Amino acid sequence: MAHAPLSRAARRTRAGNTWPARLAELGIGAGWLIGISAALRVLDTLLGQAPLASALLGAILVDLAAGRAGVRWDELTSEDGTRPPGFTATVLRRVGLGVLIASAVLGATVVAGAAMGRAHVELGAPGAGLAVATARCAALAVRSELLLRGLVLRTARRANLPRWLGAVFAGLAGAAAVALEPNVAPAGLVMTAASGWLFAILWRTGGAWPAVGASAAWLVLVGAGLRGSLLDVSWQLDILAPNGRATGAPAWIASVVCVVAGLAVARRVPPADSLAC
């Protein structure tokens, strides 16, 4: 006798939508997260004098490990590695979207700071060091997005958690990863969590590509880009820095703008089943 197709909710229930099953999936995801993070810590310690090499090798390590954990870069590539026509153009468009969104968020932060009289802006002087910084930031973006966003979102989905909760966990994971680093400030942790949540939302719009683009642009701009390489932005009494070290007005302004941008992006998120995580 024929049966009607199961609804999505019914499929989730049949797949093990019980708290023991959820906790098991969360435990597996936590194991992957802790194991990969420990391996990265060892790698960074061994290559501490070569930050670019450490970032690049770390990106390769996380890509391989996250792939084994079930994290995919996008929904375009089939299981056998086949890619559809126009794949490269789609990837470039998604990366560009991420770069644009991160740039707009930080641009709005600087404009708001200048309007409030808290930031002074001058033109910068790009140099050869910006290219090296960009390469390192791109590698670090791959590391953080696959590990702190992709893996967390994948785990949340396998545990049948609500989509919004997975994004919140991904943002908190980013803040937790830097919480014990030197010179971390409470406002900086909030900014790290807010930006991580925004990047998690971008995962829902096109897999890892827009999130990696946004994360890389964020690191470049918050680092060298707004410190003389593109613009020279000085803040009164406060600093705008990555990895939880931001303080005061720039951190709070950037956090608010990240939330606003994330809510705007979330309005056009496609169904979760079409995406990599």
N, C-alpha and C positions, 0 to 999 in steps of 0.2 A: 504494500500500500504506500502511495506517495505521501511525503510529509512536507509541510510548508517549510521554507527556509528559516533557519534560526535567526532571531534578531541579534544585534551586536551584544546586547546585555545578556541574552541567553548563552551566546558563545563564550562570553567572559565567565559566566557562572560555571558552565560545563568545563572550561579550561582550568578550574581550580580557584574560584573566587572565594576562598576561605582564608581566615586569618593565619592558620598554620602555613598554608601555601604562600601567602603574601610574605610572611616573615622569613620563610625559606628563601624566596627570591631576593628579598632585601639583604639577607645574610650573605648570599652569593655575591651580590653586587658590592657589598661592603668589603668582602674579601678581595675582589678584583681591585677595588679602589685603593685599599691599603697596600696590597702587594705591589701594584704599579707605582704608587707614590714612594714606597720604600726603595724600589729599584732606581727611580729618578733621583732620590736623595743620594744614593751611593754614586751614581754617575756624576752628579753635580759636584760631589766632594772630590772625586778622582780627577775631574777636568776643571777644577775651580779656576785655574789660571788661563783657561781657554773657553770663555763664556759662549762664543759663537759655536764652537765645536760641540760643547755640552748641549746647547739648545737644539742643534741639528740632530745629533745622535739621540737625544731625548725624544724628539718628535718622531723619529723612526721607531724607537722602542715603544712609545705609546700607541702609534698607529698599528703596529703588529699585535700588541697585547689587547688593545681595545677591539680589534677585528676578531680576535679569538673569543672575546667576550660577547660578540654579537653586534657590535656597533658598526653601522654602515655610514659611509660618507653621504650617500644620497639614495633616492629611490629609483634613479635612472639606470644604474648598472645592474644587470641581471646576475643571477647566481654564478653563471659560467663566465662572467667578466665581459659580456657583450654590452656595448654602449650604443645608444640610438644615434641617428644622424643629428647633427647640431649639438652634440654633447659639450664640446669645448665652448661654444658660444653661450650655452645655458650656464655653464660653470662661471664663466667670466661675468655674465650678467648678475648672477647671484652674489659673487664676491664683491662686485661693484656696489650692489645694493647695501651690503653690510658695511663697506667702507663709507658710503654716503651717509648711512644712518649714524654711525659712530662719530663721523666728522660733524654732522649736524648737531648732535647732542653736545659735543664739546664746544662747538661754535656758539651755541645758545648759552652755554655756561659762561664762556668768556664775555659775550655781549651783556649778559645779565650782571656779571660781576663789574664790568666797566660802567654800566648804567647806575649801579649802586655805589660807585666810587670806591669799590674794593679791589679793582684790578686796573693796572696800567699796561697798555698794549703798544708795542713798537714792532717794526718789521725786523725779521731775523736775517741771518746770513747762512744759507745752506752750504754745507761742505761735504767732502767725501765721506766723513764719518756717518752722515745720515743714511747712506746706502747700506753700510755695515749694520747700523742700528735697525734698519728696516728688515734686513734679512734675519737678524736675531729675533726681532719681534714677531715676524711671520712664523718662525719655528716655535717660539714660545706660545703663540696663539694656537697652533695645531695641538701642542701638548695640552694646554688648558681646556680647549674645547672638546677634544675627544675624551679626556679623562674626567673633567669636572662637570661638563654639560652632557656630552653624548652618552657616557657610561651611566650617569645618574638618571638621565631621562629614559634610557633603555631599561634600567632596573625598575624604575617607577612604572613603566608601561607593563613590564612582565609581571609586576606585583599587582596589576590592575588598580593602581592608584589614579585618582582624578588627574587630568592633564594639568590643571592649574597647580596642583600640589607638587607634581614633578618639577615644574619650572621653579617653584619656590625652593624646593630642596636643592636644585642645581645652583641657585643664587647663594644659598647658605653654604653649600659645599665650597664655593669659591672663597667666601669670607673665612671659613674654617681653615682653609689651606694656608692662609697667611696670618692667622690670628696670633701665632706664637713667634712671628718674625720680629726682629728689632725695629723700634721706632714706629710701631703700629699705633694708630689712633682710633678711638671709637667712631668718629665721623668717617675716617677712611675705610673702616670695616663696613659701615653702612653703604658707602659708595661702591665698594667691591661687590657687596651682595646685590645692590640694585643693578649694576652693570652686568653682573652674571645672570641675573633674572632676565634682563633684556636680551642677552645673547642666547639664553635658553628659548625665549620666544622666537628668535630668529631661526633656531633649529627647526621649528615647526613650519617655517615658510619655505624651506629649501634644503634641509639637511645641514651638513656641516659647513657648506661653502659660505653662505652669508654670515654665519656666526664666526667663522675663522677670519673672514674679511673685516668684520666689525671689531673683533678682538685685536687683530693685528694693528688696525688703524688706531684703536684706542691706546695701545701700548706705545706706538710711535708718537702720537700727539701728546699724550700725557707725559711722556718721557722727553725725548729730544725735540720733538716738533714744536712744542709751546715753550721751550726753554732756549730759544735762540736759533734753532735750525730753520724754522718756518716763520714763527712769530716769537717775540720775546715778551712773555706775559709775566708780570710780577704782581703778587697779591699782598695786600697789607696784612701783616701778622700771620698769614696762612700760606699753605702750599697746596699745589695740585700735583699729586704724585701717584704712581701705581702701587699695587700690592699692599693696600691698607695704610699707606703712609700719608695720605691726604688729610688736611686738617681744616676746620672752620668752614667759612663761607663757600669756597669752591667745592668742597666735598658735599655739602648739603645741597647746593644748587644742582650739581651734576646728578645727585641721587634723585632729586625731584624730576629733572628732565628725563632721566632714564626711565622712570616709572611712567611718565606721560607718553614717551615714545613707545614703550613696551605695550601699553594699553592700545595705542593707535595701531601698532603692527598686529596685535592680537585680533583686531576686528577683521583682518583679511586672511587669517590662518585657514588653510585647507583642512579637510578631514585627516585625522592622525594616521589612518590606515595607509595613506598614500605616501607617507614620509619614512625616512630611514629609521627613526627612533619612535 
